[in-house]
Amino acid sequence: MEAWRRRLIFDPLSPLITAENEAIRYYARRDLLGEAVPPIASLWELNEVRRLLRKQKDNGCWPYRGARRTYLRSADNYDQLETYRIVGELVEKFGMTRDHSAMRQAAEYLFSHQTNEGDFRGIYGTQYSPNYSAAIMELLIKAGYARDERIARGFQWLLHIRQRDGGWAIPLCTACAKLDSFMMKGDPVQPDRSKPFSHLVTGVVVRAFAAHDDAEPHRRR
């Protein structure tokens, strides 16, 4: 533990273990100092978490509070975007898993937007979104759904949709189509697989694969 600290010009431990944010102190003591800490569920009782959970609806979603461009997306799809954002906070900041009923409800809401093909659709209207699909999957995996067959189906779709060069791109962009013009128009635009991959989209997709502890997460169990 001391070896890496000696390599740094500035020792970050002091501000981390004395931070006002209790979650930061928790992770610093657990992961950097190797101290024994209470179960991660202790963070789920923090006031910040309680405030977030109070806004969750009975169907598991968090409603979108901003202005809705209803001519492009339905309120439900905006709610999917907001739910993805809040689940990201709960998972990444507070380590929440499916052991909490709120996370189970949120997961089922997100899974309700998974199509038979395997992608999570709606944030881009009727169009494919490998970036949001993979980002949602990453959070669900971290929340304890790695072995869920719906996650396996999502990985199968990601492998199916990728470009010939091995990376991923937003299919609409490979077809030089504008998102606003196609978001609510019928079937999704198919990718032009000859086009180069997007570094940004590929980075998001790779994180979903990296979050899974299986070398072949697309295999159903």
Residue frames as qw, qx, qy, qz and C-alpha x, y, z in Angstrom:
[[0.000, 0.885, 0.465, 0.000, 0.00, 0.00, 0.00],
 [0.296, -0.820, 0.071, 0.484, 2.78, 2.43, 0.87],
 [0.546, -0.073, 0.518, 0.655, 4.73, 1.81, -2.36],
 [0.267, 0.619, 0.537, 0.506, 2.27, 3.52, -4.69],
 [0.207, -0.943, -0.247, 0.088, 1.81, 6.44, -2.30],
 [0.513, -0.584, 0.238, 0.582, 5.55, 7.16, -2.32],
 [0.467, 0.214, 0.555, 0.654, 5.46, 7.50, -6.11],
 [0.072, 0.830, 0.482, 0.273, 2.98, 10.37, -5.97],
 [0.237, 0.373, -0.159, 0.883, 3.88, 14.05, -5.63],
 [0.414, -0.304, 0.210, -0.832, 0.67, 14.61, -3.70],
 [0.033, -0.086, -0.972, 0.216, -0.80, 12.05, -1.30],
 [0.390, -0.294, -0.404, -0.773, -4.56, 11.83, -2.07],
 [0.445, -0.303, -0.834, 0.122, -5.53, 9.77, 0.96],
 [0.123, -0.239, -0.505, 0.821, -5.95, 12.57, 3.47],
 [0.352, 0.122, -0.061, -0.926, -8.61, 14.51, 1.51],
 [0.539, -0.077, -0.712, -0.443, -10.36, 11.29, 0.54],
 [0.469, -0.281, -0.805, 0.231, -10.69, 9.79, 4.00],
 [0.094, -0.373, -0.455, 0.803, -11.77, 13.14, 5.45],
 [0.104, -0.211, -0.504, -0.831, -14.19, 14.06, 2.64],
 [0.454, 0.024, 0.340, -0.823, -17.67, 15.24, 3.56],
 [0.766, 0.148, -0.372, -0.503, -19.12, 12.64, 1.20],
 [0.696, -0.368, 0.565, -0.248, -19.55, 9.45, 3.20],
 [0.939, 0.317, 0.134, -0.025, -19.42, 7.22, 0.12],
 [0.481, 0.745, -0.392, 0.246, -16.01, 8.63, -0.83],
 [0.304, -0.624, 0.633, -0.343, -14.71, 7.94, 2.66],
 [0.895, -0.060, 0.379, -0.229, -16.12, 4.41, 2.51],
 [0.875, 0.472, -0.034, 0.099, -14.41, 3.51, -0.77],
 [0.236, 0.784, -0.485, 0.308, -11.14, 5.14, 0.23],
 [0.490, -0.510, 0.627, -0.326, -10.96, 3.14, 3.44],
 [0.911, 0.078, 0.373, -0.156, -12.06, -0.09, 1.79],
 [0.838, 0.519, 0.078, 0.152, -10.16, 0.04, -1.51],
 [0.367, 0.782, -0.329, 0.381, -7.13, 2.21, -0.75],
 [0.243, -0.617, 0.607, -0.437, -6.44, 1.44, 2.89],
 [0.546, 0.046, -0.833, -0.072, -7.81, -2.10, 2.90],
 [0.219, -0.163, 0.632, -0.726, -9.71, -1.47, 6.11],
 [0.045, -0.382, -0.923, 0.016, -12.67, -3.52, 7.28],
 [0.251, -0.023, -0.020, -0.968, -15.83, -1.56, 6.55],
 [0.566, 0.228, 0.595, -0.523, -19.54, -2.24, 7.03],
 [0.507, 0.353, 0.743, 0.258, -21.44, -4.00, 4.21],
 [0.139, 0.124, 0.388, 0.903, -21.97, -1.89, 1.08],
 [0.206, -0.644, -0.677, -0.291, -25.69, -1.80, 1.92],
 [0.342, -0.597, -0.377, 0.620, -24.85, 0.70, 4.66],
 [0.126, -0.149, 0.251, 0.948, -24.43, 3.32, 1.93],
 [0.125, -0.414, -0.724, -0.537, -27.98, 2.68, 0.73],
 [0.313, -0.714, -0.586, 0.223, -29.30, 4.31, 3.89],
 [0.301, -0.172, -0.016, 0.938, -27.65, 7.66, 3.17],
 [0.251, 0.647, 0.363, -0.621, -29.94, 10.67, 2.80],
 [0.199, 0.487, -0.481, -0.702, -28.80, 11.22, -0.79],
 [0.088, -0.031, -0.957, -0.276, -29.89, 7.71, -1.71],
 [0.117, 0.490, 0.775, -0.382, -33.17, 8.06, 0.15],
 [0.243, 0.602, 0.031, -0.760, -33.93, 11.25, -1.80],
 [0.224, 0.296, -0.720, -0.586, -33.38, 9.47, -5.08],
 [0.055, -0.172, -0.983, -0.033, -35.49, 6.49, -4.11],
 [0.213, 0.498, 0.557, -0.630, -38.42, 8.67, -3.05],
 [0.351, 0.529, -0.212, -0.743, -38.75, 9.84, -6.66],
 [0.011, 0.103, -0.937, -0.334, -38.99, 6.34, -8.12],
 [0.642, 0.012, -0.123, -0.756, -42.37, 5.43, -9.59],
 [0.800, -0.113, 0.490, -0.326, -44.30, 2.21, -9.01],
 [0.897, 0.439, -0.006, -0.052, -43.25, 0.85, -12.41],
 [0.846, -0.224, 0.123, 0.468, -39.58, 1.16, -11.41],
 [0.503, 0.541, 0.148, 0.658, -38.71, 4.24, -13.45],
 [0.239, -0.534, -0.213, 0.783, -37.64, 7.74, -12.53],
 [0.391, 0.816, 0.424, 0.043, -39.64, 10.36, -14.46],
 [0.500, 0.227, 0.143, 0.823, -37.76, 12.79, -16.65],
 [0.154, -0.735, -0.400, 0.525, -38.06, 16.31, -15.26],
 [0.185, -0.343, 0.289, 0.874, -36.75, 18.35, -18.17],
 [0.515, 0.488, -0.053, -0.703, -38.47, 19.74, -21.25],
 [0.641, 0.112, 0.752, 0.105, -39.76, 16.99, -23.52],
 [0.247, 0.371, -0.496, -0.745, -39.44, 17.16, -27.26],
 [0.643, 0.149, 0.665, -0.350, -42.58, 15.08, -27.62],
 [0.704, 0.600, -0.113, -0.362, -42.54, 15.21, -31.39],
 [0.393, 0.559, -0.730, -0.003, -39.39, 13.09, -31.23],
 [0.317, 0.061, -0.908, 0.266, -39.78, 10.86, -28.18],
 [0.570, -0.595, -0.466, -0.321, -42.50, 9.77, -25.85],
 [0.399, -0.746, 0.324, -0.424, -42.45, 10.62, -22.16],
 [0.959, -0.247, 0.141, -0.021, -41.76, 6.95, -21.47],
 [0.818, 0.360, -0.096, 0.438, -38.58, 7.04, -23.53],
 [0.063, 0.739, -0.303, 0.598, -37.40, 10.14, -21.71],
 [0.733, -0.556, 0.237, -0.312, -38.17, 8.26, -18.49],
 [0.973, 0.061, -0.026, 0.220, -35.95, 5.44, -19.72],
 [0.488, 0.596, -0.238, 0.592, -33.13, 7.93, -20.17],
 [0.307, -0.701, 0.300, -0.569, -33.66, 9.38, -16.68],
 [0.924, -0.334, 0.112, -0.147, -33.87, 5.91, -15.15],
 [0.853, 0.290, -0.162, 0.402, -30.57, 4.97, -16.79],
 [0.190, 0.680, -0.292, 0.645, -29.02, 8.12, -15.31],
 [0.570, -0.607, 0.275, -0.481, -30.31, 7.51, -11.77],
 [0.993, -0.114, 0.005, 0.036, -29.40, 3.82, -11.84],
 [0.655, 0.491, -0.269, 0.507, -25.90, 4.93, -12.83],
 [0.152, -0.682, 0.361, -0.618, -25.71, 7.07, -9.71],
 [0.819, -0.415, 0.199, -0.343, -26.98, 4.32, -7.44],
 [0.981, 0.089, -0.043, 0.168, -24.65, 1.67, -8.87],
 [0.631, 0.485, -0.217, 0.565, -21.48, 3.66, -9.41],
 [0.069, -0.652, 0.315, -0.686, -21.63, 6.00, -6.41],
 [0.576, -0.417, 0.424, -0.561, -23.28, 3.79, -3.82],
 [0.054, 0.266, -0.962, -0.031, -22.67, 0.23, -5.02],
 [0.670, 0.086, 0.393, -0.624, -26.37, -0.63, -5.08],
 [0.058, 0.131, -0.942, -0.304, -27.25, -4.09, -6.35],
 [0.541, -0.241, -0.584, -0.555, -30.33, -6.17, -6.97],
 [0.353, -0.228, -0.794, 0.439, -30.34, -6.94, -3.25],
 [0.133, 0.296, 0.323, -0.889, -32.34, -3.72, -2.93],
 [0.404, 0.545, 0.730, -0.087, -35.95, -3.87, -4.12],
 [0.240, 0.844, 0.023, -0.479, -35.67, -0.47, -5.81],
 [0.023, -0.533, 0.701, 0.474, -32.87, -1.74, -8.02],
 [0.323, 0.167, 0.923, 0.123, -34.85, -4.84, -8.93],
 [0.355, 0.747, 0.482, -0.290, -37.78, -2.65, -9.96],
 [0.139, 0.808, -0.282, -0.499, -35.54, -0.35, -11.97],
 [0.209, -0.301, 0.853, 0.371, -33.89, -3.31, -13.70],
 [0.375, 0.412, 0.830, 0.026, -37.22, -4.75, -14.77],
 [0.292, 0.849, 0.186, -0.400, -38.27, -1.36, -16.11],
 [0.038, 0.683, -0.554, -0.474, -35.07, -1.14, -18.17],
 [0.282, -0.058, 0.930, 0.229, -35.41, -4.74, -19.35],
 [0.453, 0.601, 0.602, -0.267, -38.95, -3.92, -20.51],
 [0.341, 0.834, -0.149, -0.406, -37.32, -1.78, -23.22],
 [0.266, -0.381, 0.814, 0.349, -35.23, -4.65, -24.54],
 [0.689, 0.359, -0.232, -0.585, -36.42, -5.86, -27.93],
 [0.973, 0.036, 0.216, -0.071, -36.58, -9.42, -29.22],
 [0.674, 0.631, -0.281, 0.260, -33.38, -8.66, -31.12],
 [0.769, -0.247, -0.330, 0.489, -31.61, -7.99, -27.82],
 [0.283, 0.294, -0.103, 0.907, -30.99, -4.25, -27.91],
 [0.106, -0.607, -0.554, 0.560, -32.43, -1.67, -25.52],
 [0.200, 0.387, 0.474, 0.765, -34.49, 0.65, -27.66],
 [0.155, -0.837, -0.524, 0.013, -36.31, 3.91, -27.18],
 [0.351, -0.688, -0.010, 0.635, -33.74, 6.51, -26.20],
 [0.057, -0.283, 0.513, 0.808, -33.07, 6.97, -29.93],
 [0.655, 0.252, -0.027, -0.712, -36.72, 6.35, -30.73],
 [0.955, 0.175, 0.137, -0.194, -37.11, 3.36, -33.06],
 [0.572, 0.689, -0.435, 0.096, -33.42, 3.35, -33.96],
 [0.885, -0.099, -0.320, 0.322, -30.58, 1.13, -32.81],
 [0.135, -0.894, 0.290, -0.313, -28.37, 2.47, -30.04],
 [0.844, 0.050, -0.451, 0.284, -25.40, 0.21, -29.30],
 [0.217, 0.403, -0.444, 0.771, -23.98, 2.88, -27.00],
 [0.516, -0.362, 0.261, -0.731, -27.02, 3.19, -24.71],
 [0.928, -0.085, -0.287, -0.221, -27.74, -0.55, -24.96],
 [0.721, 0.170, -0.508, 0.440, -24.23, -1.38, -23.77],
 [0.009, 0.411, -0.410, 0.814, -24.22, 1.37, -21.12],
 [0.728, -0.324, 0.059, -0.602, -27.47, 0.06, -19.63],
 [0.933, 0.003, -0.359, 0.011, -26.12, -3.49, -19.71],
 [0.446, 0.364, -0.542, 0.613, -22.94, -2.45, -17.92],
 [0.317, -0.387, 0.377, -0.780, -24.95, -1.02, -15.03],
 [0.882, -0.168, -0.071, -0.435, -27.24, -4.04, -14.86],
 [0.812, 0.183, -0.498, 0.242, -24.23, -6.36, -14.79],
 [0.208, 0.350, -0.541, 0.736, -22.69, -4.39, -11.93],
 [0.542, -0.297, 0.226, -0.753, -26.05, -4.52, -10.16],
 [0.470, -0.189, 0.826, -0.247, -25.96, -8.33, -10.20],
 [0.788, 0.417, 0.232, -0.390, -27.58, -9.35, -13.49],
 [0.041, 0.588, -0.721, -0.364, -24.50, -10.79, -15.19],
 [0.193, -0.028, 0.977, 0.087, -26.03, -14.28, -15.37],
 [0.522, 0.491, 0.421, -0.555, -29.42, -13.12, -16.60],
 [0.578, 0.266, 0.670, 0.382, -30.25, -14.55, -20.02],
 [0.275, 0.920, 0.280, -0.009, -31.45, -11.11, -21.11],
 [0.209, -0.838, 0.382, 0.329, -27.91, -9.80, -20.66],
 [0.547, -0.124, 0.734, 0.382, -26.61, -12.71, -22.75],
 [0.473, 0.662, 0.556, 0.168, -29.11, -11.77, -25.46],
 [0.047, 0.979, -0.021, -0.199, -27.85, -8.20, -25.33],
 [0.365, -0.594, 0.594, 0.402, -24.27, -9.32, -25.89],
 [0.572, 0.247, 0.723, 0.299, -25.36, -11.49, -28.80],
 [0.337, 0.880, 0.332, 0.028, -26.95, -8.44, -30.38],
 [0.152, -0.900, 0.278, 0.300, -23.86, -6.30, -29.80],
 [0.486, -0.291, 0.712, 0.415, -21.69, -8.90, -31.54],
 [0.502, 0.515, 0.664, 0.206, -24.18, -9.05, -34.40],
 [0.198, 0.947, 0.249, -0.045, -24.35, -5.28, -34.92],
 [0.410, -0.703, 0.258, 0.520, -20.66, -4.42, -34.93],
 [0.438, 0.799, -0.267, -0.314, -18.70, -3.10, -37.89],
 [0.933, 0.301, -0.163, 0.112, -16.45, -5.22, -40.08],
 [0.359, 0.633, -0.487, 0.483, -13.36, -3.61, -38.54],
 [0.548, -0.145, -0.739, 0.364, -14.36, -5.06, -35.17],
 [0.043, -0.088, -0.423, 0.901, -15.65, -1.93, -33.47],
 [0.084, 0.651, 0.746, -0.108, -19.07, -0.36, -33.09],
 [0.026, 0.044, 0.153, 0.987, -20.83, 2.70, -34.47],
 [0.423, 0.414, 0.482, -0.647, -24.32, 4.20, -34.36],
 [0.490, 0.312, 0.746, 0.325, -26.01, 2.64, -37.42],
 [0.254, 0.902, 0.331, -0.109, -27.78, 5.89, -38.33],
 [0.139, -0.850, 0.316, 0.397, -24.43, 7.65, -38.52],
 [0.453, -0.198, 0.748, 0.442, -22.92, 5.00, -40.81],
 [0.373, 0.563, 0.689, 0.262, -25.84, 5.61, -43.17],
 [0.180, 0.063, 0.084, 0.978, -25.27, 9.40, -42.99],
 [0.272, -0.644, -0.600, -0.389, -28.83, 9.82, -41.69],
 [0.083, -0.428, 0.314, -0.843, -29.87, 12.52, -39.24],
 [0.103, -0.160, -0.892, 0.410, -31.16, 11.31, -35.90],
 [0.299, 0.302, 0.349, -0.835, -34.02, 13.80, -35.73],
 [0.517, 0.273, -0.403, -0.704, -35.34, 12.69, -39.10],
 [0.597, 0.088, -0.769, -0.209, -35.44, 8.96, -38.34],
 [0.120, -0.236, 0.764, -0.589, -36.05, 8.63, -34.59],
 [0.537, 0.181, 0.605, -0.559, -39.72, 7.72, -34.88],
 [0.610, 0.450, -0.333, -0.560, -39.81, 6.32, -38.41],
 [0.940, 0.147, -0.182, -0.249, -40.56, 2.61, -38.40],
 [0.964, -0.078, -0.067, 0.245, -37.85, -0.01, -38.58],
 [0.427, -0.770, 0.256, 0.398, -34.32, 0.85, -37.48],
 [0.513, 0.777, -0.345, -0.117, -31.80, 1.84, -40.11],
 [0.969, -0.088, 0.049, 0.224, -29.32, -0.99, -40.70],
 [0.355, -0.771, 0.319, 0.421, -25.62, -0.21, -40.34],
 [0.680, 0.678, -0.276, 0.033, -23.23, 0.20, -43.23],
 [0.863, -0.450, 0.140, 0.181, -20.66, -2.21, -41.86],
 [0.741, 0.386, 0.036, 0.549, -17.98, -1.06, -44.30],
 [0.013, -0.881, 0.093, -0.463, -17.72, 2.27, -42.49],
 [0.402, 0.282, -0.656, 0.574, -15.08, 2.70, -39.74],
 [0.496, -0.555, -0.641, 0.188, -16.03, 2.22, -36.11],
 [0.162, -0.855, 0.032, -0.491, -16.63, 5.06, -33.67],
 [0.389, 0.252, -0.673, 0.576, -14.04, 5.29, -30.90],
 [0.344, -0.254, 0.374, -0.823, -16.62, 6.73, -28.52],
 [0.851, -0.072, -0.100, -0.510, -19.29, 4.09, -29.16],
 [0.789, 0.185, -0.572, 0.127, -16.75, 1.26, -29.13],
 [0.150, 0.326, -0.641, 0.679, -15.40, 2.45, -25.79],
 [0.590, -0.200, 0.272, -0.733, -18.88, 2.33, -24.27],
 [0.912, 0.065, -0.273, -0.299, -19.55, -1.15, -25.66],
 [0.606, 0.304, -0.657, 0.330, -16.21, -2.54, -24.51],
 [0.174, -0.356, 0.571, -0.719, -16.94, -1.39, -20.95],
 [0.830, -0.121, 0.069, -0.540, -20.01, -3.63, -20.90],
 [0.884, 0.194, -0.422, 0.054, -17.91, -6.63, -21.90],
 [0.336, 0.414, -0.608, 0.588, -15.24, -5.67, -19.35],
 [0.472, -0.382, 0.353, -0.711, -17.83, -5.47, -16.56],
 [0.946, -0.064, -0.091, -0.303, -18.72, -9.13, -17.08],
 [0.421, -0.612, 0.669, -0.020, -16.53, -11.73, -15.42],
 [0.839, 0.172, 0.515, 0.032, -17.10, -14.33, -18.16],
 [0.285, -0.323, 0.575, 0.696, -14.82, -14.62, -21.17],
 [0.087, -0.198, -0.729, -0.649, -17.89, -15.30, -23.31],
 [0.225, 0.212, 0.554, -0.773, -20.81, -13.46, -21.68],
 [0.528, 0.207, -0.286, -0.772, -22.96, -13.90, -24.77],
 [0.369, 0.004, -0.923, -0.109, -23.24, -17.62, -24.12],
 [0.659, -0.425, -0.071, -0.617, -26.53, -18.52, -22.53],
 [0.031, -0.305, 0.878, -0.367, -26.37, -20.60, -19.37]]
